């Protein structure tokens, strides 16, 4: 595309106020923690009600991430070709129906199937939200805007476990999935009524599969894409370890109730919001590479703290909560910078780049869920080892690979 056509395309993009843009992105990105976090307090009860094994219970979480990552490979190119709004409306409509199906499931196999469809549909919301940032902003400003949007996501993630625990305690696990369906319908209504198309018109012919594969090869060979995608994947690996295993640790091993567990997860989301606020400040003063270098100390410290506490025989909730807080603070920085950094070199194929990054992240999460399903029982050591590995890997990538493209 020529410089003049790029200018025309830029003028065709809508001018959204920063607050409205951050609100829209927070709602779209927030559907992922709604899908994963809200039902966590009800997971032990769901396992009992449907007669599921530990591996089956973990599959209800990991299958969401596998479907989420795989579906992004479809949604991303489609959003680049046909626009953001059609993909959003289709994905949100299917997500609402899948959530209603999960609420009525009578077996763990049926529930896993509906959860897979939830993950595939919510992928449309997340991949489009990331691409919208590249549609509207240049990379550095995009990182600051993403941090603002993730602050809003933190509010959603904070309230999700609390609401999930309250709903599960009052009406059971099926009502939790009904609540998720209502959220999906509400976000769909917002998109339909208020959110404009952000992809400038290009009048391009339909793309052939060979052209799409060439794009993907070019994306995965870009060093900055590799570095930032590894950072986001490793950081989410540590977070997902807590998402997938913490209910069995806090409730099953430490004896917390669903409401207390919801409060624990909400507190971690508040700390995560603090990380996104620090990210905006650090990016402005030190750039994205400098921001994640500073946050790497929090990631590393969290891994050391949890491993030391578990190996020393600690069984207090604080042994797990303090490292969780520390890691979530760093994740608030890594996620905002990593998501924008991965798509920054690809203004014409931001959807495809976002999809590939999301696919890598989902593979990591699916692997973690499968591993925990086999090894997590009544001993927290496998949980701590898994978390420690991803915490160290996050710090290593943040201090090495991410710094090289910046130079």
Secondary structure, 3 states (H helix, E strand, C coil): CCHHHHHHHHHHCCCCCHHHHHHHHHHHHHHHHHHHHCCHHHHHHHHHHCCCCHHHHHHHHHHHHHHHHHHHHHHHHHHHHHCHHHHHHHHHHHHHHHHHHHHCCCCHHHHHHHHHHHHHHHHHHHHHHHHHHHHHCCHHHHHHHHHHHHHHHHHHHHHHHHHHHHHHHHHCHHHHHHHHHHHHHHHHHHHHHHCCCCCCCCCCCCCCHHHHHHHHHHHHCCHHHHHHHHHHHHHHHHHHHHHHHHHHHHHHHCCCCHHHHHHHHHHHHHHHHHHHHHHHHHHHHHHHHHHHHHHHHHHHHHHHHHHHHHHCCCCCHHHHHHHHHHHHHHHHHHHHHHHHHHHCCCCCCHHHHHHHHHHHHHHHHHHHHHHHHHHCCCCCHHHHHHHHHHHHHHHHHHHCHHHHHHC
